[in-house]
Structures are given as C-alpha cells and as structure tokens.
Amino acid sequence: MAKWTRLTSSDSFSGEMSTLLAKDAEIHGTLRTQGSLRIDGRVVGDLIVGKSVTIGSSGSVDGNIQAESIILAGRVKGSLVAKEKIHLEATAELDGNLSASRLSIAEGARIRGHAATDETRVPTAKPTLAEITDTENGSLVPRNRPATVD
C-alpha cells in the first residue's frame, strides 16, 4: 500500500530551488533548466525542467510542463508530464492532461482533462462519425455525447 506525505506549494521535492520566477514577473517562451524551478509569476510557453517544478498559488503557466516531479497550487493551461510524481493542491486548476508514475490530488483541486499513472500515453478523446452526424439531414454537426477513446 502506498504511503503519502503531505506536500505543499512551499515544498520542493529536491529540497533546493535553483530558479525562481517572482510574483510580479512574466516570461514568454520556452524555459529550460537542469535544476528545480518555482513559478509565482506568469509563464506563456513550455517548461522543461530536470528536477522539480512548483507552481505557487499565484503562479500561472499557459503551456506544457515536463519535469521529474511537479507540485501545482496555481493555474496551468497545458499538459503536465512527470517522471516521478504530480501533486495537485486544493487551489490547483489544470486545464489539460497529466501523466506521472504517482499522483495525489487534494480536495478542491480542479482538473479538466485526462490523467494517466502508468507508462502509456494519456488518451485523447476523438468523436466517432455517428456522434457528429445529424441523421435527419446527413450533415456533420457537433453532438454533446461521450467521445470514444483510442
């Protein structure tokens, strides 16, 4: 049985933070670092991090995040991919997919996307032709029906 330790946005998995983006800072573009990263400001672009990423409660990222471990307390619009673990705090908002070996989600966290906790890819939803075809006139129209998963 797995034993979880409570994590907070003030923690980092490696115990040291090598890069910090302050609350009033904003970056546009891809950010790469071999160390750990904490975001309290805004990033528009992808994060590729060698160790851990912490998105504080005031932080936001409009892009994908790839790291060893991720703690999310702020907002991300994009996918999260972690080699080890992802922790979503109660204040977290994720609009995208996530994939990690281990996952913990605090009550109150919001996710709009798919999650995978194994080596396989995160499924993508794709509607079938029957779900988008209007049978009355034969035209293709969107339907509010469940999508199939490949």
N, C-alpha and C positions, 0 to 999 in steps of 0.2 A: 504494500500500500504506500502511496506517495505521501510524503510529509512536506507541507508547505510552510515557508517562513513568510511572515507579513512583510511586504515591501511597500515603500512609499516613494513619492516622486523626489524626496530629498535624498534617497539612497542611490547608489550606483552599484552595479554588480561587481565591478572590479575593485571598488574601494578608492579609486582615484579618478579624477576627471581631468582630461588633458585639454579640452576645448570647451568654452562656454560662450553661448550667444545670449547676451543680456536682454532683459525685458523690452527695452526701447530700440533694439537692433533688428534690422531686416536684411535678408540676403536673397538674391535672385540668382539661381544657377545651381549646378551640382556641387555638393560639398563632400570631399573625401578626406578621411583621416584614419590612421592606423590605431590611434588611441581611442579614448572614450569621449563622448560628446553630451553636453546638456544644452537643451534649447528652451529658453524662457521667452524669446522673441518670436519672429516670424521668418519662415523659410519658404520660398517659392522655388521648388526644384527638388531633386533627389538627394538623399543622404546615403552614403556608402561608408560604413564605419567598421573598423577592425575589431573593436571591443564592444562596449555597451553604449546605448543611446537612451537618454532620459529626456522626455518631453514634459516640462513642468506644466502646471495648471494654467499658466498664462501663455504657454507656447503653442504655436500652430505650424503645421507643415502642409503645404499643398504639393505633394509629390510622394514618391515611394521611398521606403526606408529599408535598408538591408544592413544587418548587424549581427553580432554574436548573441546579444540579448537586448531587449527593448522594454522600457518602462514608459507607459503612456498615461499622463494625467491631464493633458491638454487635448488639442484637436488635430486630427490628421485626415486629409482627404487624399487617399492613395493606399497602396498596399504595404503591409508590414511583413517582412521575412526575417526570421531569426534562426540561427543555427541551434541555439540552446533554448531560450525561453522568452515569452512575452507576458508581461503583467499589465493589465488594464485597471486603473484605479477608478473609483466611483465617479470622478469628474471627467473621465475619458470619453471622447467622441471620435469614433472611427467610421469613416465613410469609405470603405474599401475592404479588400480581402486580407486575411492574415494566415501565416503559416509558421509553425515552430514545433520543436520537439515537445515542449511543455508550455502550458497556457494556464494563466489564472486571471479571473475576471471578478472584480469587486462589484457588489450590488450597486446599481445605479449607472454603471458604465453603459454607453450606447454604441451599438455596432450595426452598421448597415452594410452587409457583405457576407462572404463565406469564410469559414475557418477550417484549417486542416492541422492536425497534430501528428503527422507522420511524414514519411519521405515523399509521398505522392504530391502531385501538384494540386493546388486549390481548384475545385471545379468551377467551370464557367457556365452560366445559365444561357441556354440558347432555345428560343421557342421553336416548336415544330410547325410545319406548314399548316396543319389542321388548326393550330391555335391562332394563327394570324389570318386565316382565310375567312371571309364573310360568305357563308353558304347561300345567302339569299341572292346576291348578285355576282358572286365569284371573284370579287376584288380582294386585294390584300389590305387588311386593316389591323391595327393593334388590338389585342384582347387582354383583359385582365384575368388571365388564367395562369396557373403554375407553369413554370418553364421546365423543360427537361434538362437533365444534367448528363453530360458525356462521361 
